[in-house]
């Protein structure tokens, strides 16, 4: 299902962005 795949992709993208932000704050 495309909708489900888009939702998963969005979740993964948000997670990656969150990790980058946390890494920036830690650095």
C-alpha positions as CSV (number, residue, x, y, z in Angstrom):
1,X,0.0,0.0,0.0
2,X,1.5,3.3,-1.1
3,X,0.0,5.2,1.9
4,X,1.6,2.9,4.4
5,X,4.9,3.1,2.6
6,X,4.7,6.9,2.6
7,X,4.0,6.8,6.3
8,X,6.9,4.6,7.1
9,X,9.2,6.7,4.9
10,X,8.1,9.8,6.8
11,X,8.7,8.1,10.2
12,X,12.2,7.0,9.1
13,X,13.0,10.5,7.8
14,X,11.8,12.1,11.0
15,X,13.8,9.7,13.1
16,X,17.0,10.4,11.0
17,X,16.5,14.2,11.4
18,X,16.0,13.8,15.1
19,X,19.3,11.8,15.4
20,X,21.1,14.5,13.4
21,X,19.7,17.2,15.7
22,X,20.7,15.3,18.8
23,X,24.2,14.7,17.3
24,X,24.5,18.5,16.6
25,X,23.5,19.3,20.1
26,X,25.9,16.8,21.6
27,X,28.7,18.0,19.4
